[in-house]
């Protein structure tokens, strides 16, 4: 083969090798294109001189260039700003030493699109272990960076506002605190620590439970956990223990601070001391209840009083009408005056009953006004009781009661004769009403240096729950329907005996009878 034919054959061989290489290259380029087009990430290749060998369509689009315009150019020729040209030059040099290089930076495209990108440059080794090219991928992280920045901004704003809040909350008269969304309390104001006498270490998280009343705690926890899970504001009143271990009531309000994402960022809570208001409210309620009770008692009394007054009035009216008729018939027949006298006696009894009722009412008014005037004198108590018994003998006998008297002599008391009579008379009238017609024992003696009067019956008796109240105004142990009475006699008696420096007490068993005991100071010997 001559030299010319040798040259021709090697040229042909080279051409065919070139075509094979070109087809191989185009094949690889198609693969690269397919990969590049299938991902939003940018993919590219550099030669050892930092020039692009390949650029994926997504990056070309950002640049606004065709592949032909980009291939063979470096960052500087593609219009990158000098600082990025310099950065990427260093990074590519580093990749050429065999390292994988990671980077991230902002970049403004020729069309003015500002973005944030993170990327990796990876060395690609040839057959002879020499680095042939550098492959790179870039991811657009603009959204993530913006979200991070926004979060940081919010956090910064919040930290600033939280610091302000803490400052403000420390000056508040209320107790205040801040909790995480899960309810973990991480800050309390100064007032909280002052009031509870606790330390931050004791209180952190859920330590606040220690200053709660264990009886109230379960319902507080239940409501607070419900608020945490629903995000609803919390409002409740409950007691909190103070540094001196006493409890005071607080109104607690907790409001969620919403985050930009719609969740909860923090809970801000305040506890306002409402103990005094609560106490005042309770007292007001009690006063209201007492006033209502007083009105009820008064109304009941008025209805009983009118009934009590009407009964003798009606009888009086009847008796007087009867008397009148008898008088008329007496005139006509000039008959004996006995019937008339009887009828007039009955009228006088009704008048006496009316007078007694009115006297009782007047006495109550005197006592309320502090105008019960006593005329003290030395009185033979036995003698006084005998006179009152004599006066009531008829009434007691009419009721069926026999009378047993045990009256010690020489028992003298310093007292108001008329008023003491009134007290004993009331006890005997009560025996006639409540003694069930059974015997009555009446005694006078000296006991522990006092003059003692006892009236014992075996009648209906009084239940223990009424022993204290029957001495109060308008209080009765029986229904007004059963036995008439105003419920004033024992009240007036107690006031009279108290004014004497004495005592009146009852000892009674329901259904078995009652003993009323009066003790008043003895008269001094000189008297
Ligand atoms: P009154 O007899 O007008 O009701 P009192 O003040 O004298 O008023 O008595 C108060 C209440 O005490 C009576 O309503 C009655 O229930 C009870 N009581 C008083 N004395 C007796 C007694 N000897 N036995 C049973 N109950 C009595």
Boltz pocket constraint, residues with backbone or C-beta under 6 A from the ligand:
constraints:
  - pocket:
      binder: B
      contacts: [[A, 426], [A, 427], [A, 430], [A, 431], [A, 433], [A, 434], [A, 435], [A, 457], [A, 459], [A, 460], [A, 461], [A, 462], [A, 470], [A, 472], [A, 475], [A, 476], [A, 477], [A, 478], [A, 483], [A, 484], [A, 485], [A, 486], [A, 487], [A, 488], [A, 489], [A, 490], [A, 491], [A, 513], [A, 514]]
      max_distance: 6.0
